[in-house]
Amino acid sequence: MLHCQQCGSRAIRKSSAVYEQGTAVKTSQRRGTSYGRSGLRVSSGNTTSTRTTGAAAHNAPPEDMKPVFSLVAGAIIGSLLGLASSNVMACFLFTIIGCFGGLFLALMSGSDSHKAAMALYRRQWYCTRCGAISHAPEADSDSDAALSPSTNRVNAIPQEYVERLISPIQRARSETDRDLVGLRTIAARTAPDGTFDPLLPYSLDLGLVSRLASLGYLAWDSTAQRCRLTDRGSARAAEAAAVAPPA
C-alpha cells in the first residue's frame, strides 16, 4: 500500500503528474495601433504566459544547464582569443565562433548529469499532505515496471482512488452530463482487459471517480489490484458515444 516515507500519509502522487496538472500555458492575442507617415496602422501579436502552482514548481523536472554553461564558456574563450589579437573584428568573430563551438560540443556530448537527474525524477513522488519528496527504488534491469516508494508493486494505484471505488464518498442520485463525459474519457483510456490507470495520461478527479463508482460504472479489482470499467459502465459509455453530437 502506498504511503509517504516521512509522515505515513497515503496521499502521494507522482511528481511528474503534479507538475503537469499544476502548469498552465495561456496564449493571448494583443493588438495595438500606431500612427506614421502612411497613416493609422493596426498591429497584432501573440503572447504566451505560463502559470504554475506552488506544488507544481516544487515538482518541476530538473533543467539541463550544460548548454548554457558551454555557450558562456565558449564566448569567454573566444573573446580572450580576439583580445589577444588587438583587433575589434577578430574579437567579434572569435566570440561568435566560441559561442557556436561551445553550444555544438554541449549538444553533441549531452549531459550525463542531466540524464541521471531525469532518471531520478521519473521515480519521484510527492506527498500532498506534508509536501515531502521521496524516490522509488530503481527497477530491475529486466523490468520496465514503475515501482512505488513503499510497495514495489507495478503501477500501484494511490489509495484515495481505491477508497473511492470501494466506498464512494460522493454518491450520484442520477447521471449527469459531466458524469457521461467523464465516463467516455475513462473508456477511451481503458486497456483491452477493462482496467485503467487513474493517473495516466493525467489524474482523474476523485469526485468523478466516486460518482461513477456509486452508479456501478467503475469498480476496484482486488485480484488484479487495478481500477476497472464494469460491463455496465462499458455499455453506458458506448451508448453515450453513439448519441454524442459530432465534433
DOVEXFI-815903 format. One record per residue: x, z, y of N, C-alpha, C in turn; residue in one letter; residue number from 1. Coordinates in Angstrom, 1 decimal. Example, Ala and Ser with C-alpha at 12.3 -4.5 7.8 and 13.67 -1.06 7.14 Angstrom:
2
<<13.2,7.8,-5.7>,<12.3,7.8,-4.5>,<13.2,7.8,-3.3>,"A",1>
<<12.8,7.1,-2.2>,<13.7,7.1,-1.1>,<12.9,7.9,0.0>,"S",2>
***
This chain:
247
<<0.8,0.0,-1.2>,<0.0,0.0,0.0>,<0.9,0.0,1.2>,"M",1>
<<0.6,-0.8,2.2>,<1.4,-0.9,3.4>,<1.3,0.3,4.3>,"L",2>
<<2.4,0.7,4.9>,<2.3,1.8,5.9>,<3.6,1.7,6.7>,"H",3>
<<3.5,2.3,7.9>,<4.7,2.4,8.8>,<5.7,3.3,8.3>,"C",4>
<<7.0,2.9,8.3>,<8.0,3.7,7.8>,<8.3,4.9,8.7>,"Q",5>
<<7.8,4.9,9.9>,<8.1,6.0,10.8>,<7.0,7.1,10.9>,"Q",6>
<<5.7,6.6,11.1>,<4.6,7.5,11.3>,<3.6,7.5,10.1>,"C",7>
<<3.8,6.6,9.1>,<3.0,6.5,7.9>,<1.7,5.8,8.1>,"G",8>
<<1.4,5.3,9.3>,<0.1,4.6,9.6>,<0.1,3.3,8.8>,"S",9>
<<-1.1,2.9,8.4>,<-1.3,1.7,7.7>,<-1.6,0.5,8.6>,"R",10>
<<-1.7,0.8,9.9>,<-2.0,-0.3,10.9>,<-0.7,-1.0,11.3>,"A",11>
<<-0.1,-1.8,10.4>,<1.0,-2.6,10.7>,<0.8,-4.1,10.6>,"I",12>
<<1.5,-4.9,11.4>,<1.3,-6.3,11.4>,<2.7,-7.0,11.5>,"R",13>
<<2.7,-8.2,11.0>,<4.0,-9.0,11.2>,<4.2,-9.2,12.7>,"K",14>
<<5.5,-9.0,13.1>,<5.8,-9.2,14.5>,<5.6,-10.6,14.9>,"S",15>
<<5.8,-11.6,14.1>,<5.5,-13.0,14.5>,<4.0,-13.2,14.8>,"S",16>
<<3.1,-12.5,14.0>,<1.7,-12.7,14.3>,<1.3,-12.0,15.6>,"A",17>
<<1.9,-10.8,15.9>,<1.6,-10.1,17.1>,<2.1,-10.9,18.3>,"V",18>
<<3.3,-11.5,18.2>,<3.8,-12.3,19.3>,<2.9,-13.6,19.6>,"Y",19>
<<2.5,-14.2,18.5>,<1.7,-15.4,18.6>,<0.3,-15.1,19.2>,"E",20>
<<-0.3,-14.0,18.8>,<-1.6,-13.7,19.3>,<-1.6,-13.2,20.7>,"Q",21>
<<-0.5,-12.6,21.1>,<-0.4,-12.0,22.5>,<0.3,-12.9,23.5>,"G",22>
<<0.6,-14.1,23.1>,<1.2,-15.1,24.0>,<0.2,-16.2,24.3>,"T",23>
<<-0.1,-16.4,25.6>,<-1.0,-17.5,26.0>,<-0.3,-18.4,27.0>,"A",24>
<<-0.4,-19.7,26.8>,<0.2,-20.7,27.7>,<-1.0,-21.4,28.4>,"V",25>
<<-0.9,-21.3,29.8>,<-2.0,-21.9,30.6>,<-1.4,-23.0,31.5>,"K",26>
<<-2.1,-24.2,31.4>,<-1.7,-25.3,32.2>,<-2.8,-25.6,33.3>,"T",27>
<<-2.5,-25.6,34.5>,<-3.4,-25.8,35.6>,<-3.0,-26.9,36.5>,"S",28>
<<-3.9,-27.6,37.1>,<-3.6,-28.7,38.0>,<-3.7,-28.3,39.4>,"Q",29>
<<-2.7,-28.7,40.2>,<-2.7,-28.3,41.6>,<-2.7,-29.6,42.4>,"R",30>
<<-3.4,-29.6,43.5>,<-3.5,-30.7,44.4>,<-3.1,-30.3,45.8>,"R",31>
<<-2.5,-31.2,46.5>,<-2.1,-30.9,47.9>,<-2.2,-32.2,48.8>,"G",32>
<<-2.2,-32.0,50.0>,<-2.3,-33.1,51.0>,<-1.2,-33.0,52.0>,"T",33>
<<-0.7,-34.2,52.4>,<0.3,-34.2,53.4>,<0.0,-35.4,54.3>,"S",34>
<<0.6,-35.3,55.5>,<0.3,-36.4,56.5>,<1.7,-37.0,56.9>,"Y",35>
<<1.8,-38.3,56.8>,<3.0,-39.0,57.1>,<2.7,-40.3,57.9>,"G",36>
<<3.7,-41.2,58.0>,<3.5,-42.4,58.8>,<2.4,-43.3,58.2>,"R",37>
<<2.3,-43.2,56.9>,<1.3,-44.0,56.2>,<-0.1,-43.4,56.2>,"S",38>
<<-0.2,-42.2,56.8>,<-1.5,-41.5,56.9>,<-1.6,-40.4,55.9>,"G",39>
<<-2.8,-40.0,55.6>,<-3.0,-38.8,54.8>,<-2.7,-39.2,53.3>,"L",40>
<<-2.0,-38.3,52.6>,<-1.6,-38.6,51.2>,<-2.1,-37.3,50.4>,"R",41>
<<-2.6,-37.6,49.2>,<-3.0,-36.6,48.3>,<-2.1,-36.6,47.1>,"V",42>
<<-1.5,-35.5,46.8>,<-0.7,-35.4,45.6>,<-1.2,-34.4,44.6>,"S",43>
<<-0.9,-34.5,43.4>,<-1.3,-33.6,42.4>,<-0.2,-33.4,41.3>,"S",44>
<<-0.3,-32.3,40.7>,<0.7,-32.0,39.6>,<0.3,-30.8,38.8>,"G",45>
<<0.9,-30.7,37.6>,<0.5,-29.7,36.6>,<1.5,-28.5,36.7>,"N",46>
<<1.0,-27.3,36.6>,<1.9,-26.1,36.5>,<1.6,-25.4,35.2>,"T",47>
<<2.6,-24.9,34.5>,<2.4,-24.2,33.3>,<2.9,-22.8,33.4>,"T",48>
<<2.1,-21.9,33.0>,<2.5,-20.4,33.0>,<2.2,-19.8,31.7>,"S",49>
<<3.1,-18.9,31.4>,<3.0,-18.2,30.1>,<2.7,-16.7,30.3>,"T",50>
<<1.7,-16.2,29.7>,<1.4,-14.7,29.8>,<1.6,-14.1,28.4>,"R",51>
<<2.2,-12.9,28.4>,<2.4,-12.2,27.2>,<2.0,-10.7,27.4>,"T",52>
<<1.4,-10.2,26.3>,<1.1,-8.7,26.4>,<2.3,-7.9,26.1>,"T",53>
<<2.2,-6.6,26.4>,<3.4,-5.7,26.2>,<3.8,-5.7,24.7>,"G",54>
<<2.8,-5.8,23.8>,<3.2,-5.8,22.4>,<3.8,-7.1,22.0>,"A",55>
<<3.3,-8.2,22.6>,<3.9,-9.5,22.3>,<5.4,-9.6,22.7>,"A",56>
<<5.6,-9.1,23.9>,<7.0,-9.1,24.5>,<7.9,-8.2,23.6>,"A",57>
<<7.4,-7.1,23.1>,<8.2,-6.2,22.2>,<8.5,-6.9,20.9>,"H",58>
<<7.6,-7.8,20.5>,<7.8,-8.5,19.2>,<8.3,-10.0,19.3>,"N",59>
<<8.9,-10.3,20.4>,<9.3,-11.7,20.7>,<10.5,-12.0,19.8>,"A",60>
<<10.6,-13.3,19.3>,<11.7,-13.7,18.5>,<13.0,-13.7,19.2>,"P",61>
<<14.1,-13.5,18.6>,<15.4,-13.5,19.2>,<15.7,-14.9,19.9>,"P",62>
<<16.4,-14.8,21.0>,<16.8,-16.1,21.7>,<18.2,-16.4,21.3>,"E",63>
<<18.5,-17.7,21.2>,<19.9,-18.2,20.9>,<20.6,-18.5,22.3>,"D",64>
<<21.5,-17.6,22.6>,<22.2,-17.7,23.9>,<23.5,-18.5,23.8>,"M",65>
<<23.9,-18.9,22.6>,<25.2,-19.6,22.4>,<25.3,-20.9,23.2>,"K",66>
<<24.3,-21.8,23.3>,<24.4,-23.0,24.1>,<24.6,-22.6,25.6>,"P",67>
<<24.0,-21.6,26.1>,<24.2,-21.2,27.5>,<25.6,-20.8,27.7>,"V",68>
<<26.1,-19.9,26.8>,<27.5,-19.4,27.0>,<28.5,-20.6,26.9>,"F",69>
<<28.2,-21.5,26.0>,<29.1,-22.6,25.8>,<29.1,-23.5,27.0>,"S",70>
<<27.9,-23.7,27.6>,<27.8,-24.5,28.8>,<28.6,-23.9,30.0>,"L",71>
<<28.4,-22.6,30.2>,<29.1,-21.9,31.2>,<30.6,-21.9,31.0>,"V",72>
<<31.0,-21.7,29.8>,<32.5,-21.7,29.4>,<33.1,-23.1,29.7>,"A",73>
<<32.3,-24.1,29.3>,<32.8,-25.5,29.5>,<32.9,-25.8,30.9>,"G",74>
<<32.0,-25.4,31.7>,<32.0,-25.6,33.2>,<33.2,-24.9,33.8>,"A",75>
<<33.5,-23.7,33.4>,<34.6,-22.9,34.0>,<36.0,-23.6,33.6>,"I",76>
<<36.1,-24.0,32.3>,<37.3,-24.6,31.9>,<37.5,-25.9,32.6>,"I",77>
<<36.4,-26.7,32.7>,<36.6,-28.0,33.4>,<36.9,-27.8,34.9>,"G",78>
<<36.3,-26.8,35.5>,<36.7,-26.5,36.9>,<38.1,-26.2,37.1>,"S",79>
<<38.6,-25.3,36.2>,<40.0,-24.9,36.3>,<41.0,-26.1,36.1>,"L",80>
<<40.6,-27.0,35.2>,<41.4,-28.2,35.0>,<41.4,-29.1,36.2>,"L",81>
<<40.2,-29.2,36.8>,<40.1,-30.0,38.0>,<40.8,-29.4,39.2>,"G",82>
<<40.8,-28.1,39.4>,<41.5,-27.5,40.5>,<43.0,-27.6,40.3>,"L",83>
<<43.5,-27.7,39.1>,<44.9,-27.8,38.8>,<45.4,-29.2,39.3>,"A",84>
<<44.5,-30.2,39.4>,<44.9,-31.5,39.8>,<44.8,-31.6,41.4>,"S",85>
<<44.3,-30.6,42.0>,<44.2,-30.6,43.5>,<43.4,-31.8,44.0>,"S",86>
<<42.4,-32.3,43.3>,<41.6,-33.4,43.7>,<40.1,-33.1,43.5>,"N",87>
<<39.3,-33.2,44.6>,<37.9,-32.9,44.5>,<37.2,-33.6,43.5>,"V",88>
<<37.4,-35.0,43.4>,<36.7,-35.8,42.5>,<37.1,-35.5,41.1>,"M",89>
<<38.4,-35.2,40.8>,<38.8,-34.8,39.5>,<38.2,-33.5,39.1>,"A",90>
<<38.1,-32.6,40.0>,<37.5,-31.3,39.8>,<36.0,-31.4,39.3>,"C",91>
<<35.3,-32.3,40.1>,<33.9,-32.6,39.7>,<33.7,-33.2,38.4>,"F",92>
<<34.6,-34.2,38.1>,<34.5,-34.9,36.8>,<34.8,-34.0,35.6>,"L",93>
<<35.9,-33.2,35.8>,<36.3,-32.2,34.7>,<35.2,-31.2,34.5>,"F",94>
<<34.5,-30.8,35.6>,<33.4,-29.8,35.4>,<32.3,-30.4,34.6>,"T",95>
<<31.9,-31.6,34.9>,<30.8,-32.3,34.2>,<31.2,-32.5,32.7>,"I",96>
<<32.4,-33.0,32.5>,<32.9,-33.2,31.1>,<32.9,-31.9,30.3>,"I",97>
<<33.3,-30.8,31.0>,<33.4,-29.5,30.4>,<32.0,-29.0,30.0>,"G",98>
<<31.0,-29.2,30.9>,<29.6,-28.8,30.6>,<29.1,-29.5,29.3>,"C",99>
<<29.2,-30.8,29.3>,<28.7,-31.6,28.2>,<29.5,-31.3,26.9>,"F",100>
<<30.8,-31.1,27.1>,<31.6,-30.8,25.9>,<31.2,-29.5,25.3>,"G",101>
<<31.0,-28.5,26.1>,<30.7,-27.2,25.6>,<29.3,-27.2,25.0>,"G",102>
<<28.3,-27.9,25.6>,<27.0,-27.9,25.1>,<27.0,-28.7,23.7>,"L",103>
<<27.8,-29.8,23.7>,<27.8,-30.6,22.4>,<28.4,-29.8,21.3>,"F",104>
<<29.4,-29.0,21.5>,<30.0,-28.2,20.5>,<29.1,-27.1,20.0>,"L",105>
<<28.3,-26.5,21.0>,<27.4,-25.5,20.6>,<26.2,-26.0,19.7>,"A",106>
<<25.7,-27.2,20.1>,<24.6,-27.8,19.3>,<25.1,-28.3,17.9>,"L",107>
<<26.3,-28.7,17.9>,<26.8,-29.2,16.6>,<27.2,-28.1,15.6>,"M",108>
<<27.7,-27.0,16.1>,<28.1,-25.9,15.3>,<27.0,-25.0,14.9>,"S",109>
<<25.9,-24.9,15.8>,<24.8,-24.0,15.5>,<25.3,-22.6,15.7>,"G",110>
<<24.4,-21.7,15.7>,<24.7,-20.3,15.9>,<24.4,-19.5,14.7>,"S",111>
<<25.4,-19.0,14.0>,<25.2,-18.3,12.8>,<24.5,-16.9,13.1>,"D",112>
<<24.9,-16.3,14.2>,<24.3,-15.0,14.5>,<22.8,-15.2,14.8>,"S",113>
<<22.4,-16.3,15.4>,<21.0,-16.5,15.7>,<20.2,-16.8,14.4>,"H",114>
<<20.8,-17.5,13.5>,<20.2,-17.8,12.2>,<20.0,-16.4,11.5>,"K",115>
<<21.0,-15.6,11.5>,<20.8,-14.3,10.9>,<19.7,-13.4,11.6>,"A",116>
<<19.7,-13.5,12.9>,<18.7,-12.8,13.6>,<17.3,-13.3,13.3>,"A",117>
<<17.1,-14.6,13.2>,<15.8,-15.1,12.8>,<15.4,-14.8,11.4>,"M",118>
<<16.4,-14.7,10.5>,<16.0,-14.3,9.1>,<15.6,-12.9,9.1>,"A",119>
<<16.2,-12.0,9.9>,<15.7,-10.6,10.0>,<14.4,-10.6,10.7>,"L",120>
<<14.1,-11.4,11.7>,<12.9,-11.4,12.4>,<11.7,-11.8,11.5>,"Y",121>
<<11.9,-12.7,10.6>,<10.9,-13.1,9.7>,<10.5,-12.0,8.7>,"R",122>
<<11.3,-10.9,8.6>,<10.9,-9.8,7.8>,<10.6,-8.6,8.6>,"R",123>
<<10.2,-8.8,9.9>,<10.0,-7.7,10.8>,<8.5,-7.4,10.9>,"Q",124>
<<8.2,-6.1,10.9>,<6.8,-5.7,11.0>,<6.7,-4.7,12.2>,"W",125>
<<5.4,-4.6,12.7>,<5.2,-3.8,13.9>,<4.0,-2.8,13.7>,"Y",126>
<<4.2,-1.6,14.0>,<3.1,-0.6,13.9>,<2.3,-0.5,15.1>,"C",127>
<<1.0,-0.8,15.0>,<0.2,-0.8,16.2>,<-0.2,0.6,16.7>,"T",128>
<<0.2,1.6,15.9>,<-0.2,3.0,16.2>,<1.0,3.6,17.0>,"R",129>
<<2.2,3.6,16.5>,<3.3,4.2,17.2>,<4.3,3.2,17.8>,"C",130>
<<4.1,1.9,17.6>,<5.0,0.9,18.2>,<6.3,0.8,17.5>,"G",131>
<<6.5,1.4,16.3>,<7.8,1.3,15.6>,<8.0,-0.1,15.0>,"A",132>
<<9.2,-0.5,14.9>,<9.6,-1.8,14.3>,<10.3,-1.5,13.0>,"I",133>
<<9.9,-2.2,11.9>,<10.5,-2.0,10.6>,<10.8,-3.3,10.0>,"S",134>
<<11.7,-3.4,9.0>,<12.0,-4.6,8.4>,<11.9,-4.5,6.9>,"H",135>
<<11.3,-5.6,6.3>,<11.1,-5.6,4.8>,<12.5,-5.9,4.2>,"A",136>
<<12.7,-5.4,3.0>,<13.9,-5.8,2.3>,<14.0,-7.3,2.0>,"P",137>
<<15.2,-7.8,1.8>,<15.3,-9.3,1.6>,<14.7,-9.6,0.2>,"E",138>
<<14.1,-10.8,0.2>,<13.5,-11.3,-1.1>,<14.6,-11.7,-2.0>,"A",139>
<<14.3,-11.7,-3.3>,<15.3,-12.2,-4.3>,<15.6,-13.6,-4.1>,"D",140>
<<16.7,-14.1,-4.5>,<17.1,-15.5,-4.3>,<16.2,-16.5,-5.0>,"S",141>
<<15.6,-16.0,-6.2>,<14.7,-16.9,-6.9>,<13.2,-16.9,-6.4>,"D",142>
<<13.0,-16.0,-5.4>,<11.6,-15.9,-5.0>,<11.4,-16.3,-3.5>,"S",143>
<<10.3,-17.0,-3.3>,<10.0,-17.4,-1.9>,<9.0,-16.5,-1.3>,"D",144>
<<8.8,-15.3,-1.9>,<7.7,-14.4,-1.5>,<8.1,-13.7,-0.3>,"A",145>
<<7.1,-13.3,0.5>,<7.3,-12.5,1.7>,<7.0,-11.0,1.3>,"A",146>
<<8.0,-10.1,1.4>,<7.8,-8.8,1.0>,<7.3,-7.9,2.1>,"L",147>
<<6.5,-6.9,1.8>,<6.0,-5.9,2.8>,<7.0,-4.8,2.9>,"S",148>
<<7.1,-4.0,4.0>,<8.1,-3.0,4.2>,<8.0,-1.9,3.1>,"P",149>
<<6.8,-1.6,2.5>,<6.8,-0.4,1.7>,<6.4,-0.7,0.2>,"S",150>
<<5.8,-1.9,-0.1>,<5.4,-2.0,-1.4>,<6.0,-3.2,-2.2>,"T",151>
<<6.8,-4.0,-1.5>,<7.5,-5.2,-2.1>,<6.5,-6.0,-2.9>,"N",152>
<<5.2,-6.1,-2.4>,<4.3,-7.0,-3.0>,<4.2,-8.3,-2.3>,"R",153>
<<3.8,-9.3,-3.0>,<3.8,-10.7,-2.4>,<2.6,-10.8,-1.5>,"V",154>
<<2.9,-11.2,-0.2>,<1.8,-11.4,0.8>,<0.8,-10.3,0.8>,"N",155>
<<1.3,-9.0,0.9>,<0.4,-7.9,0.9>,<-0.6,-7.9,2.1>,"A",156>
<<-1.8,-7.6,1.8>,<-2.9,-7.6,2.9>,<-2.9,-6.2,3.6>,"I",157>
<<-2.9,-6.2,4.9>,<-3.0,-5.0,5.7>,<-4.2,-4.2,5.2>,"P",158>
<<-4.1,-2.9,5.2>,<-5.1,-2.0,4.6>,<-6.4,-2.1,5.4>,"Q",159>
<<-6.3,-2.3,6.8>,<-7.5,-2.3,7.6>,<-8.5,-3.5,7.1>,"E",160>
<<-7.9,-4.6,6.7>,<-8.7,-5.7,6.2>,<-9.4,-5.3,4.8>,"Y",161>
<<-8.6,-4.6,4.0>,<-9.1,-4.2,2.7>,<-10.3,-3.2,2.9>,"V",162>
<<-10.1,-2.3,3.8>,<-11.2,-1.3,4.0>,<-12.5,-2.0,4.6>,"E",163>
<<-12.3,-3.0,5.4>,<-13.5,-3.7,6.0>,<-14.2,-4.5,4.9>,"R",164>
<<-13.5,-5.0,3.9>,<-14.1,-5.7,2.8>,<-14.8,-4.8,1.8>,"L",165>
<<-14.2,-3.7,1.6>,<-14.8,-2.8,0.6>,<-15.9,-2.0,1.2>,"I",166>
<<-15.7,-1.5,2.4>,<-16.8,-0.7,3.1>,<-16.9,-1.2,4.5>,"S",167>
<<-17.7,-2.2,4.7>,<-17.8,-2.8,6.1>,<-18.3,-1.7,7.1>,"P",168>
<<-17.5,-1.6,8.2>,<-17.9,-0.7,9.3>,<-19.0,-1.3,10.2>,"I",169>
<<-18.7,-2.6,10.6>,<-19.7,-3.3,11.4>,<-20.6,-4.2,10.4>,"Q",170>
<<-21.8,-3.8,10.3>,<-22.7,-4.4,9.4>,<-23.7,-5.3,10.1>,"R",171>
<<-23.9,-6.5,9.6>,<-24.8,-7.5,10.2>,<-26.2,-7.4,9.6>,"A",172>
<<-27.2,-7.3,10.5>,<-28.6,-7.3,10.0>,<-29.0,-8.7,9.7>,"R",173>
<<-28.5,-9.6,10.5>,<-28.8,-11.0,10.3>,<-27.6,-11.9,10.7>,"S",174>
<<-27.6,-13.1,10.3>,<-26.5,-14.0,10.5>,<-26.5,-14.6,12.0>,"E",175>
<<-25.4,-14.6,12.6>,<-25.3,-15.2,14.0>,<-24.5,-16.5,14.0>,"T",176>
<<-24.6,-17.2,15.1>,<-23.8,-18.4,15.2>,<-22.3,-18.1,15.1>,"D",177>
<<-21.9,-17.0,15.7>,<-20.5,-16.6,15.6>,<-20.1,-16.3,14.2>,"R",178>
<<-20.9,-15.7,13.4>,<-20.6,-15.5,12.0>,<-20.4,-16.8,11.3>,"D",179>
<<-21.3,-17.8,11.6>,<-21.1,-19.1,10.9>,<-19.8,-19.8,11.2>,"L",180>
<<-19.5,-19.7,12.5>,<-18.2,-20.3,13.0>,<-17.1,-19.7,12.3>,"V",181>
<<-17.1,-18.3,12.2>,<-16.0,-17.6,11.5>,<-16.0,-17.9,10.1>,"G",182>
<<-17.1,-18.0,9.4>,<-17.2,-18.3,8.0>,<-16.6,-19.7,7.7>,"L",183>
<<-16.9,-20.7,8.6>,<-16.4,-22.0,8.4>,<-14.8,-22.0,8.6>,"R",184>
<<-14.4,-21.2,9.5>,<-12.9,-21.1,9.7>,<-12.2,-20.5,8.5>,"T",185>
<<-12.8,-19.5,7.9>,<-12.2,-18.9,6.8>,<-12.3,-19.9,5.6>,"I",186>
<<-13.4,-20.6,5.4>,<-13.5,-21.5,4.3>,<-12.4,-22.6,4.4>,"A",187>
<<-12.1,-23.0,5.7>,<-11.1,-24.0,5.8>,<-9.7,-23.6,5.4>,"A",188>
<<-9.4,-22.3,5.5>,<-8.1,-21.8,5.1>,<-8.0,-21.2,3.7>,"R",189>
<<-9.2,-21.3,3.0>,<-9.2,-20.7,1.7>,<-8.5,-21.6,0.7>,"T",190>
<<-7.7,-20.9,-0.2>,<-7.0,-21.6,-1.3>,<-8.0,-22.1,-2.4>,"A",191>
<<-7.5,-23.0,-3.3>,<-8.4,-23.5,-4.3>,<-9.0,-22.5,-5.2>,"P",192>
<<-8.3,-21.3,-5.3>,<-8.8,-20.3,-6.2>,<-9.8,-19.4,-5.5>,"D",193>
<<-10.1,-19.7,-4.2>,<-11.1,-18.9,-3.4>,<-10.5,-17.8,-2.6>,"G",194>
<<-9.2,-17.6,-2.7>,<-8.6,-16.5,-1.9>,<-8.1,-17.0,-0.6>,"T",195>
<<-7.8,-16.1,0.4>,<-7.3,-16.4,1.7>,<-6.5,-15.3,2.2>,"F",196>
<<-5.6,-15.6,3.2>,<-4.8,-14.6,3.8>,<-5.4,-14.4,5.2>,"D",197>
<<-5.8,-13.2,5.6>,<-6.4,-13.0,6.9>,<-5.5,-13.1,8.1>,"P",198>
<<-4.2,-13.2,7.8>,<-3.2,-13.2,8.9>,<-2.6,-14.6,9.1>,"L",199>
<<-3.0,-15.6,8.3>,<-2.4,-16.9,8.4>,<-3.5,-17.9,8.6>,"L",200>
<<-3.4,-18.9,9.5>,<-2.3,-19.1,10.4>,<-2.3,-18.1,11.6>,"P",201>
<<-3.4,-17.4,11.7>,<-3.5,-16.4,12.8>,<-4.4,-15.3,12.3>,"Y",202>
<<-4.3,-14.1,12.9>,<-5.1,-12.9,12.4>,<-6.6,-13.1,12.6>,"S",203>
<<-7.4,-12.8,11.6>,<-8.8,-12.8,11.8>,<-9.3,-11.5,12.5>,"L",204>
<<-10.4,-11.6,13.2>,<-11.0,-10.5,13.9>,<-11.5,-9.5,12.8>,"D",205>
<<-11.2,-8.2,12.9>,<-11.7,-7.3,11.9>,<-13.2,-7.1,11.9>,"L",206>
<<-13.8,-7.2,13.1>,<-15.2,-7.1,13.2>,<-15.9,-8.2,12.5>,"G",207>
<<-15.4,-9.4,12.6>,<-15.9,-10.6,11.9>,<-15.8,-10.4,10.4>,"L",208>
<<-14.7,-10.0,10.0>,<-14.5,-9.8,8.5>,<-15.5,-8.8,8.0>,"V",209>
<<-15.7,-7.7,8.8>,<-16.6,-6.6,8.3>,<-18.0,-7.2,8.3>,"S",210>
<<-18.4,-8.0,9.3>,<-19.8,-8.5,9.3>,<-20.0,-9.5,8.1>,"R",211>
<<-19.1,-10.4,7.9>,<-19.2,-11.3,6.8>,<-19.2,-10.6,5.4>,"L",212>
<<-18.4,-9.6,5.3>,<-18.4,-8.8,4.1>,<-19.8,-8.1,3.8>,"A",213>
<<-20.4,-7.6,4.9>,<-21.7,-7.0,4.8>,<-22.8,-8.0,4.4>,"S",214>
<<-22.6,-9.3,4.7>,<-23.5,-10.3,4.4>,<-23.3,-10.9,2.9>,"L",215>
<<-22.2,-10.4,2.3>,<-21.9,-10.8,1.0>,<-21.1,-12.1,0.9>,"G",216>
<<-20.5,-12.5,2.0>,<-19.8,-13.8,2.1>,<-18.3,-13.6,1.7>,"Y",217>
<<-17.8,-12.4,2.0>,<-16.4,-12.1,1.7>,<-16.4,-10.8,0.8>,"L",218>
<<-15.3,-10.7,0.0>,<-15.1,-9.6,-0.9>,<-13.6,-9.3,-1.1>,"A",219>
<<-13.3,-8.1,-1.6>,<-11.9,-7.8,-2.0>,<-11.8,-8.0,-3.5>,"W",220>
<<-10.8,-8.8,-3.9>,<-10.5,-9.0,-5.3>,<-9.4,-8.0,-5.7>,"D",221>
<<-9.8,-6.9,-6.4>,<-8.9,-5.9,-6.7>,<-7.9,-6.3,-7.8>,"S",222>
<<-8.3,-7.3,-8.6>,<-7.4,-7.8,-9.6>,<-6.2,-8.6,-9.0>,"T",223>
<<-6.6,-9.5,-8.2>,<-5.6,-10.4,-7.6>,<-5.0,-9.7,-6.3>,"A",224>
<<-5.6,-8.6,-5.8>,<-5.2,-8.0,-4.6>,<-5.2,-8.9,-3.4>,"Q",225>
<<-6.3,-9.7,-3.3>,<-6.4,-10.7,-2.3>,<-7.8,-10.7,-1.7>,"R",226>
<<-7.9,-11.2,-0.5>,<-9.3,-11.4,0.1>,<-9.9,-12.6,-0.5>,"C",227>
<<-11.2,-12.6,-0.8>,<-11.8,-13.7,-1.5>,<-13.1,-14.1,-0.8>,"R",228>
<<-13.3,-15.4,-0.7>,<-14.5,-16.0,-0.2>,<-15.5,-16.1,-1.4>,"L",229>
<<-16.6,-15.4,-1.4>,<-17.5,-15.3,-2.5>,<-18.2,-16.7,-2.7>,"T",230>
<<-18.8,-16.8,-3.9>,<-19.6,-18.1,-4.2>,<-20.7,-18.2,-3.1>,"D",231>
<<-21.3,-17.1,-2.8>,<-22.4,-17.2,-1.8>,<-21.8,-17.6,-0.4>,"R",232>
<<-20.6,-17.1,-0.1>,<-20.0,-17.4,1.2>,<-19.6,-18.9,1.2>,"G",233>
<<-19.1,-19.4,0.1>,<-18.6,-20.8,0.0>,<-19.8,-21.7,0.1>,"S",234>
<<-20.9,-21.4,-0.5>,<-22.1,-22.2,-0.4>,<-22.7,-22.2,1.0>,"A",235>
<<-22.7,-21.0,1.6>,<-23.2,-21.0,3.0>,<-22.3,-21.7,4.0>,"R",236>
<<-21.0,-21.7,3.8>,<-20.1,-22.4,4.6>,<-20.3,-23.9,4.5>,"A",237>
<<-20.5,-24.4,3.2>,<-20.8,-25.8,3.0>,<-22.1,-26.2,3.7>,"A",238>
<<-23.1,-25.4,3.6>,<-24.4,-25.7,4.3>,<-24.2,-25.8,5.8>,"E",239>
<<-23.4,-24.8,6.4>,<-23.2,-24.8,7.8>,<-22.4,-26.1,8.3>,"A",240>
<<-21.5,-26.5,7.4>,<-20.7,-27.6,7.8>,<-21.5,-28.9,7.7>,"A",241>
<<-22.5,-28.9,6.8>,<-23.3,-30.1,6.6>,<-24.2,-30.4,7.8>,"A",242>
<<-24.7,-29.3,8.4>,<-25.6,-29.4,9.5>,<-25.0,-29.3,10.9>,"V",243>
<<-23.6,-29.1,10.9>,<-23.0,-28.9,12.2>,<-22.9,-30.2,13.0>,"A",244>
<<-23.1,-30.2,14.3>,<-23.0,-31.4,15.1>,<-21.6,-32.0,15.0>,"P",245>
<<-21.5,-33.3,15.1>,<-20.2,-34.0,15.1>,<-19.4,-33.6,16.3>,"P",246>
<<-18.0,-33.4,16.1>,<-17.1,-33.0,17.1>,<-17.0,-34.1,18.2>,"A",247>
***
